[in-house]
Amino acid sequence: MSAAVPTPRLSEAVLPSPRSAVADAARLAAVASYRLPGHAGVSDLDAVVAYMARTVEAPLR
Protein backbone atom coordinates (compact mmCIF):
# COMPACT_ATOMS: atom_id res chain seq x y z
CA MET A 1 0.00 0.00 0.00
CA SER A 2 1.13 3.52 -0.67
CA ALA A 3 0.76 6.39 1.77
CA ALA A 4 -1.89 8.97 1.03
CA VAL A 5 -0.57 12.24 -0.31
CA PRO A 6 -2.03 15.19 1.58
CA THR A 7 -4.13 17.49 -0.58
CA PRO A 8 -3.28 21.18 -0.13
CA ARG A 9 -6.08 23.48 0.96
CA LEU A 10 -7.58 25.58 -1.81
CA SER A 11 -6.17 28.79 -0.34
CA GLU A 12 -2.67 27.31 -0.30
CA ALA A 13 -2.88 25.80 -3.78
CA VAL A 14 -4.54 28.58 -5.79
CA LEU A 15 -4.99 31.82 -3.91
CA PRO A 16 -2.21 34.12 -2.77
CA SER A 17 -2.26 35.11 0.88
CA PRO A 18 -4.44 38.19 1.49
CA ARG A 19 -2.39 39.23 4.52
CA SER A 20 -0.29 41.86 2.74
CA ALA A 21 -3.35 43.39 1.03
CA VAL A 22 -5.27 43.53 4.30
CA ALA A 23 -2.41 45.37 6.01
CA ASP A 24 -1.62 47.71 3.08
CA ALA A 25 -1.87 51.27 4.43
CA ALA A 26 -2.87 52.80 1.08
CA ARG A 27 -5.67 50.27 0.62
CA LEU A 28 -6.95 50.82 4.16
CA ALA A 29 -6.91 54.60 3.64
CA ALA A 30 -8.85 54.22 0.38
CA VAL A 31 -11.51 52.07 2.06
CA ALA A 32 -11.75 54.54 4.97
CA SER A 33 -12.24 57.39 2.49
CA TYR A 34 -15.50 55.80 1.30
CA ARG A 35 -17.02 56.58 4.72
CA LEU A 36 -19.19 53.50 4.62
CA PRO A 37 -21.80 53.41 7.39
CA GLY A 38 -21.10 49.82 8.38
CA HIS A 39 -23.16 46.70 7.92
CA ALA A 40 -26.93 46.58 7.86
CA GLY A 41 -27.12 44.05 10.69
CA VAL A 42 -28.37 41.23 8.46
CA SER A 43 -27.44 38.10 10.39
CA ASP A 44 -27.28 35.88 7.29
CA LEU A 45 -24.88 38.28 5.59
CA ASP A 46 -22.82 38.62 8.77
CA ALA A 47 -22.47 34.83 8.88
CA VAL A 48 -21.30 34.68 5.25
CA VAL A 49 -18.78 37.47 5.76
CA ALA A 50 -17.42 35.83 8.92
CA TYR A 51 -17.08 32.50 7.09
CA MET A 52 -15.25 34.10 4.17
CA ALA A 53 -12.93 35.99 6.53
CA ARG A 54 -11.96 32.70 8.20
CA THR A 55 -11.59 30.97 4.83
CA VAL A 56 -9.11 33.50 3.44
CA GLU A 57 -7.55 34.13 6.86
CA ALA A 58 -8.36 37.86 6.72
CA PRO A 59 -9.38 39.17 10.13
CA LEU A 60 -12.39 41.44 10.48
CA ARG A 61 -11.93 44.73 12.23
N, C-alpha and C positions, 0 to 999 in steps of 0.2 A: 504494500500500500504506500502511496505517496502522501506526504503531508499537505494539508490544505494551504493554499497561498492566500494570505489575507488580502481582502479587497479594500483599496483605499476609499475613504469617504469621498463623496462627490465634491465637497469643498476643497479637499486636498488634491484631487485629481484634475479638476477642471477650472475652478475659480481661484483667482488670486486672493490673497488675504486682504480684507477690507480695512485692516488696522491702520495703515498709513493714511488712507483716505479719510477715515473717521477722525483722526487726530490732526489733519491738515488745517493749519490756522486760516489760510485764505478761504478754504471751503466752508469752515465754520462761520467765518465772518460774512460770507455771501448768504448762507442760510439765515443767519441772524438778521441780515438786512431786509429780509422779506417780511419781518414782523408778523409772523404767523400767530394766530391767536391760540394755538394749541389744538388738542384733539377735541372731538365732539362728544366724547364720553360714551361712544358706542362700544359696548362690551365685546361684541363679536369682532369688531375691527381691532380693538385693543389686544385680544387674544391672538389674532393673526400677526399683528406687528411684533408682539412679544415672541412668538414662535420663530418668525423670520430673524429677529435679532439674535436669538440663540443659535439658529442654524448657521448664520454667517459670522457668528462670534463678534457682533458689533453691539457694544453695550448701549442701552438707552439712557438718556440723561434726564 
